[in-house]
Amino acid sequence: MYRYQFTSTVEDLLEAEEAERSSRSVRAPFRWVAVAFGVTWLVIGIVAFDFTKLSWRPIVWILLGIGILYFFAIKPYLKRSRIKKNNAPRQDLTLEFGDDCLKFEISDVGNFTRRWEELAGFVDTDKGILFYFNDGIVNWIPNRVFADKAERDNFIEFLQSHQPPPTAPSPPSSANPTRASACRRP
């Protein structure tokens, strides 16, 4: 069993958001190149097209520039602003990873117990580990929680050994409602 107790900060959550975005998208330097490209695309569209004659071309050109800017600059900025606004500056966490289940104790929020089957996957990033659950919840353990690289590597192996095999989703049935998370208590 692995047990980690630490204080999570908003900076940790912002770091997790950056790690998540980098793991599924592009690295930060490329994002800024894409933003510069979007601005250039938008300016060229405004300067180059003749707006005295109505045409669909300048509209499409400008919408593409706005789309690039939104995806690479505005959307991440809004997400980071929501993280800062909607989360406590500091929260004490206790995370337990046992053979039967995962237990999360979050100060001023509550205790949560999850089955391993609820873990959709995890991503090992440079700055920590992201946990994705079937209900859309994402959890984060920053690297500073681990005593050393060996402990982190052992924990990753533990996670891999408990990762359920991928299965096809089954449609919900009214005769078989989804049960709440539970695990055996020692």
LINHU-V177957 format. One record per residue. N is the residue number from 0. RES is the residue in three letters. OMEGA is omega in whole degrees, -180 to 180 (none if undefined). Layout:
# LINHU-V177957
((N:RES:OMEGA) (N:RES:OMEGA))
This chain:
# LINHU-V177957
((0:MET:177) (1:TYR:179) (2:ARG:180) (3:TYR:178) (4:GLN:-178) (5:PHE:176) (6:THR:178) (7:SER:179) (8:THR:176) (9:VAL:178) (10:GLU:175) (11:ASP:-179) (12:LEU:177) (13:LEU:176) (14:GLU:178) (15:ALA:179) (16:GLU:178) (17:GLU:179) (18:ALA:179) (19:GLU:-180) (20:ARG:180) (21:SER:-178) (22:SER:-178) (23:ARG:-175) (24:SER:-177) (25:VAL:180) (26:ARG:-175) (27:ALA:-179) (28:PRO:179) (29:PHE:179) (30:ARG:-180) (31:TRP:173) (32:VAL:179) (33:ALA:177) (34:VAL:178) (35:ALA:177) (36:PHE:179) (37:GLY:178) (38:VAL:179) (39:THR:180) (40:TRP:-179) (41:LEU:-180) (42:VAL:179) (43:ILE:179) (44:GLY:-179) (45:ILE:-176) (46:VAL:-169) (47:ALA:-174) (48:PHE:177) (49:ASP:-176) (50:PHE:177) (51:THR:176) (52:LYS:179) (53:LEU:179) (54:SER:179) (55:TRP:-175) (56:ARG:-180) (57:PRO:180) (58:ILE:178) (59:VAL:180) (60:TRP:-178) (61:ILE:178) (62:LEU:176) (63:LEU:177) (64:GLY:178) (65:ILE:179) (66:GLY:178) (67:ILE:178) (68:LEU:-179) (69:TYR:-176) (70:PHE:-174) (71:PHE:-177) (72:ALA:-173) (73:ILE:-178) (74:LYS:176) (75:PRO:178) (76:TYR:180) (77:LEU:179) (78:LYS:179) (79:ARG:177) (80:SER:177) (81:ARG:178) (82:ILE:180) (83:LYS:-176) (84:LYS:-169) (85:ASN:-178) (86:ASN:177) (87:ALA:-180) (88:PRO:180) (89:ARG:175) (90:GLN:175) (91:ASP:-178) (92:LEU:169) (93:THR:-179) (94:LEU:178) (95:GLU:179) (96:PHE:-179) (97:GLY:179) (98:ASP:-177) (99:ASP:-173) (100:CYS:177) (101:LEU:180) (102:LYS:180) (103:PHE:175) (104:GLU:-176) (105:ILE:-178) (106:SER:179) (107:ASP:178) (108:VAL:179) (109:GLY:178) (110:ASN:-178) (111:PHE:176) (112:THR:-178) (113:ARG:173) (114:ARG:178) (115:TRP:180) (116:GLU:179) (117:GLU:180) (118:LEU:-180) (119:ALA:180) (120:GLY:176) (121:PHE:179) (122:VAL:177) (123:ASP:-179) (124:THR:179) (125:ASP:-173) (126:LYS:-180) (127:GLY:-177) (128:ILE:177) (129:LEU:178) (130:PHE:179) (131:TYR:179) (132:PHE:-176) (133:ASN:-179) (134:ASP:177) (135:GLY:179) (136:ILE:177) (137:VAL:176) (138:ASN:-172) (139:TRP:170) (140:ILE:179) (141:PRO:-179) (142:ASN:-177) (143:ARG:-180) (144:VAL:-176) (145:PHE:-179) (146:ALA:-180) (147:ASP:-178) (148:LYS:-180) (149:ALA:179) (150:GLU:179) (151:ARG:179) (152:ASP:177) (153:ASN:179) (154:PHE:177) (155:ILE:177) (156:GLU:177) (157:PHE:179) (158:LEU:180) (159:GLN:-180) (160:SER:-180) (161:HIS:179) (162:GLN:-180) (163:PRO:178) (164:PRO:-180) (165:PRO:177) (166:THR:178) (167:ALA:180) (168:PRO:178) (169:SER:-180) (170:PRO:179) (171:PRO:180) (172:SER:179) (173:SER:180) (174:ALA:-177) (175:ASN:-178) (176:PRO:179) (177:THR:-180) (178:ARG:178) (179:ALA:178) (180:SER:176) (181:ALA:172) (182:CYS:-178) (183:ARG:174) (184:ARG:-180) (185:PRO:none))
